[in-house]
Amino acid sequence: MTTNDPSETQSVRQATYLQLKDLILSGRVRPAERLAESALAKRFGVSRTPLREALMKLEREGLVVGERNVGYTVADLDVGAVCDLLRVREALDICAAELACARATDEDLAEISGIVDEMAALRSSSGMTASDQARNLELGLHIHKVIARATRNEALLRVSEQIYQQLQLALWLEVLWIDLADSDLAEHRAIADALKARNPEAAATAARDHVQSSLRNMMKLEELMKHRRPPTGA
């Protein structure tokens, strides 16, 4: 597929990226599965250029892994490693929540409340669509970035961003494969309410409870992964 129209070219790139991302997150391609570029280009009806751009973008998001002379494979999910990262995240989130109670501006707190309100609005319809779920995850990640930023501690913000980047695949799968009901919304609201009250003890407890919930979900996710992982020697 070739085009000289910049807007159409951008549309092809975005469509290719979204289609490939959906294949991965829906489990239609399995963790650790090699991605054959020629087959995918044919499947999506695109040239190799937008496909490679999509793969590079997904690599930055932690959903695929690229190796020289090998190509790209779907990122494998090491639940043990994810749990280790979550324990580090727990300490960082607790620290961020406590510091933000003292250092967040009224504007920071208003932004955090607004994010929770938008998450709630996504649930106001009869059911969340795939795009709603994607937006919900984006909001869930963004609220923690805003909290970290509100600490005015650049070291904490930098390390938190690194941890969240490494957790991205696990967080996507947690949202899409685990029935969270409205637990994530309630947990984020508890954090926001504690910050608004500038109560560091309540904020720390809410932050800890939120990460502990993710740790429990990882155990459920591990069971689901057993049915989606390629058999040994395949």
C-alpha positions as CSV (number, residue, x, y, z in Angstrom):
1,M,0.0,0.0,0.0
2,T,1.5,3.3,-1.1
3,T,0.2,6.9,-0.8
4,N,1.4,10.4,-1.3
5,D,-1.2,11.9,1.0
6,P,0.5,12.6,4.4
7,S,-2.8,12.3,6.3
8,E,-3.5,9.0,4.7
9,T,0.0,7.8,5.4
10,Q,-0.4,8.7,9.1
11,S,-3.7,6.9,9.1
12,V,-2.1,3.7,7.7
13,R,0.6,3.9,10.4
14,Q,-1.8,4.4,13.2
15,A,-4.1,1.6,11.9
16,T,-1.2,-0.8,11.6
17,Y,0.0,0.0,15.1
18,L,-3.5,-0.4,16.6
19,Q,-4.2,-3.7,14.8
20,L,-0.9,-5.2,15.9
21,K,-1.3,-4.0,19.4
22,D,-4.8,-5.5,19.6
23,L,-3.4,-8.9,18.4
24,I,-0.9,-8.9,21.2
25,L,-3.2,-7.6,24.0
26,S,-6.1,-9.9,23.0
27,G,-3.8,-12.9,23.2
28,R,-4.2,-13.9,19.5
29,V,-0.4,-13.9,19.3
30,R,1.1,-15.5,22.4
31,P,3.8,-14.3,24.7
32,A,7.3,-15.2,23.3
33,E,5.9,-15.8,19.8
34,R,8.0,-14.6,16.9
35,L,6.4,-12.0,14.7
36,A,6.9,-12.7,11.0
37,E,7.0,-9.3,9.4
38,S,6.1,-10.5,5.9
39,A,3.1,-12.4,7.1
40,L,1.9,-9.5,9.2
41,A,2.3,-7.0,6.4
42,K,0.2,-9.3,4.2
43,R,-2.4,-9.8,6.9
44,F,-2.8,-6.0,7.4
45,G,-2.4,-5.2,3.7
46,V,0.4,-2.7,4.3
47,S,4.1,-2.3,3.3
48,R,6.9,-3.2,5.6
49,T,7.5,0.4,6.5
50,P,4.4,1.2,8.6
51,L,4.7,-2.3,10.1
52,R,8.3,-1.7,11.3
53,E,7.3,1.6,12.7
54,A,4.5,-0.1,14.6
55,L,6.9,-2.7,15.9
56,M,9.4,0.0,17.0
57,K,6.6,1.9,18.8
58,L,5.4,-1.3,20.5
59,E,9.0,-2.1,21.6
60,R,9.2,1.3,23.3
61,E,5.9,0.4,25.1
62,G,7.4,-2.9,26.2
63,L,5.0,-5.1,24.3
64,V,7.5,-6.6,21.8
65,V,11.2,-7.3,22.0
66,G,13.5,-6.7,19.0
67,E,16.8,-8.6,18.5
68,R,19.4,-8.1,15.8
69,N,19.3,-10.7,13.1
70,V,16.3,-12.3,14.7
71,G,13.5,-9.8,14.4
72,Y,10.7,-9.1,16.9
73,T,8.9,-11.4,19.3
74,V,6.0,-10.7,21.6
75,A,7.3,-9.8,25.1
76,D,7.1,-12.7,27.5
77,L,5.7,-12.1,30.9
78,D,7.9,-13.2,33.8
79,V,5.3,-13.0,36.6
80,G,8.1,-13.4,39.2
81,A,10.0,-10.5,37.8
82,V,6.8,-8.4,37.6
83,C,6.0,-9.1,41.2
84,D,9.6,-7.9,42.2
85,L,8.9,-4.7,40.2
86,L,5.6,-4.3,41.9
87,R,7.2,-4.5,45.3
88,V,9.6,-1.7,44.3
89,R,6.6,0.2,42.9
90,E,4.8,-0.2,46.2
91,A,7.6,1.5,48.1
92,L,7.8,4.3,45.5
93,D,4.1,4.9,45.4
94,I,3.9,5.1,49.2
95,C,6.7,7.6,49.3
96,A,5.1,9.6,46.5
97,A,1.7,9.6,48.2
98,E,3.2,10.8,51.5
99,L,5.3,13.5,49.9
100,A,2.5,14.7,47.7
101,C,0.3,15.3,50.7
102,A,2.8,18.0,51.8
103,R,4.0,19.3,48.5
104,A,1.1,19.0,46.0
105,T,-0.4,22.3,44.9
106,D,-4.2,22.9,44.7
107,E,-3.8,22.6,40.9
108,D,-2.1,19.2,41.2
109,L,-5.0,17.9,43.5
110,A,-7.6,19.3,41.0
111,E,-5.9,17.4,38.2
112,I,-5.8,14.2,40.2
113,S,-9.5,14.5,41.0
114,G,-10.3,15.3,37.4
115,I,-8.5,12.0,36.3
116,V,-10.6,10.0,38.8
117,D,-13.8,11.7,37.5
118,E,-12.9,10.8,33.9
119,M,-12.3,7.2,34.9
120,A,-15.7,7.2,36.5
121,A,-17.3,8.7,33.4
122,L,-16.0,5.8,31.3
123,R,-18.1,3.4,33.4
124,S,-21.3,5.5,33.1
125,S,-22.4,3.7,29.9
126,S,-23.8,0.2,29.7
127,G,-20.3,-1.4,29.1
128,M,-16.8,-0.3,28.5
129,T,-15.5,-0.7,24.9
130,A,-12.0,-1.7,24.0
131,S,-11.1,2.0,23.5
132,D,-12.6,2.8,26.9
133,Q,-10.4,0.1,28.5
134,A,-7.4,1.5,26.8
135,R,-8.2,5.0,28.0
136,N,-8.9,3.7,31.5
137,L,-5.4,2.2,31.6
138,E,-3.9,5.5,30.3
139,L,-5.6,7.4,33.0
140,G,-4.6,4.9,35.6
141,L,-0.9,5.3,34.6
142,H,-1.2,9.1,34.3
143,I,-2.6,9.6,37.7
144,H,0.5,8.1,39.3
145,K,2.7,10.2,37.1
146,V,0.8,13.3,38.3
147,I,1.2,12.2,41.9
148,A,5.0,11.6,41.4
149,R,5.3,15.0,39.7
150,A,3.5,16.6,42.6
151,T,6.2,15.5,45.0
152,R,8.7,17.9,43.3
153,N,11.3,15.2,43.7
154,E,13.0,14.6,40.3
155,A,14.8,11.4,41.4
156,L,11.5,9.8,42.5
157,L,9.8,10.9,39.3
158,R,12.6,9.5,37.2
159,V,12.8,6.1,38.9
160,S,9.0,5.8,39.0
161,E,8.8,6.3,35.2
162,Q,11.4,3.6,34.7
163,I,9.5,1.1,36.8
164,Y,6.1,1.9,35.2
165,Q,7.7,1.5,31.7
166,Q,8.9,-2.0,32.7
167,L,5.5,-2.9,34.1
168,Q,3.5,-1.7,31.1
169,L,2.8,-5.1,29.5
170,A,1.7,-6.6,32.8
171,L,-0.6,-3.6,33.5
172,W,-2.2,-3.9,30.1
173,L,-2.9,-7.6,30.6
174,E,-4.2,-7.0,34.1
175,V,-6.8,-4.6,32.8
176,L,-7.8,-6.6,29.7
177,W,-7.6,-10.2,31.1
178,I,-8.7,-9.8,34.8
179,D,-12.2,-8.9,35.8
180,L,-11.4,-5.8,37.9
181,A,-15.0,-4.8,38.2
182,D,-14.7,-1.2,39.6
183,S,-11.9,-2.1,42.1
184,D,-9.3,0.0,40.3
185,L,-11.6,3.0,40.3
186,A,-12.3,2.7,44.0
187,E,-8.5,2.3,44.7
188,H,-7.6,5.4,42.7
189,R,-10.4,7.4,44.3
190,A,-9.2,6.4,47.8
191,I,-5.7,7.7,46.9
192,A,-7.1,10.9,45.5
193,D,-9.4,11.5,48.6
194,A,-6.5,11.0,50.9
195,L,-4.3,13.4,49.0
196,K,-7.1,16.0,48.9
197,A,-7.4,15.7,52.7
198,R,-3.6,15.9,52.9
199,N,-3.6,12.8,55.1
200,P,-0.2,11.0,54.6
201,E,-1.2,8.0,56.6
202,A,-4.4,7.4,54.6
203,A,-2.6,8.1,51.4
204,A,0.2,5.6,52.1
205,T,-2.4,3.0,53.1
206,A,-4.4,3.6,49.9
207,A,-1.3,3.4,47.7
208,R,-0.2,0.2,49.4
209,D,-3.6,-1.4,49.0
210,H,-3.6,-0.5,45.3
211,V,-0.3,-2.2,44.6
212,Q,-1.2,-5.2,46.7
213,S,-4.3,-5.7,44.6
214,S,-2.1,-5.8,41.5
215,L,0.1,-8.4,43.2
216,R,-2.9,-10.6,43.7
217,N,-4.0,-10.1,40.1
218,M,-0.6,-11.3,38.9
219,M,-1.3,-14.7,40.4
220,K,-4.5,-14.9,38.4
221,L,-2.7,-13.7,35.3
222,E,-0.1,-16.4,35.7
223,E,-2.8,-19.0,35.5
224,L,-4.2,-17.5,32.3
225,M,-0.7,-17.2,30.8
226,K,-0.2,-21.0,31.1
227,H,-2.9,-21.5,28.5
228,R,-1.5,-18.9,26.1
229,R,2.2,-19.6,26.2
230,P,3.7,-21.6,23.2
231,P,4.5,-25.2,24.2
232,T,8.2,-26.0,24.9
233,G,10.0,-26.8,21.7
234,A,7.4,-25.2,19.5
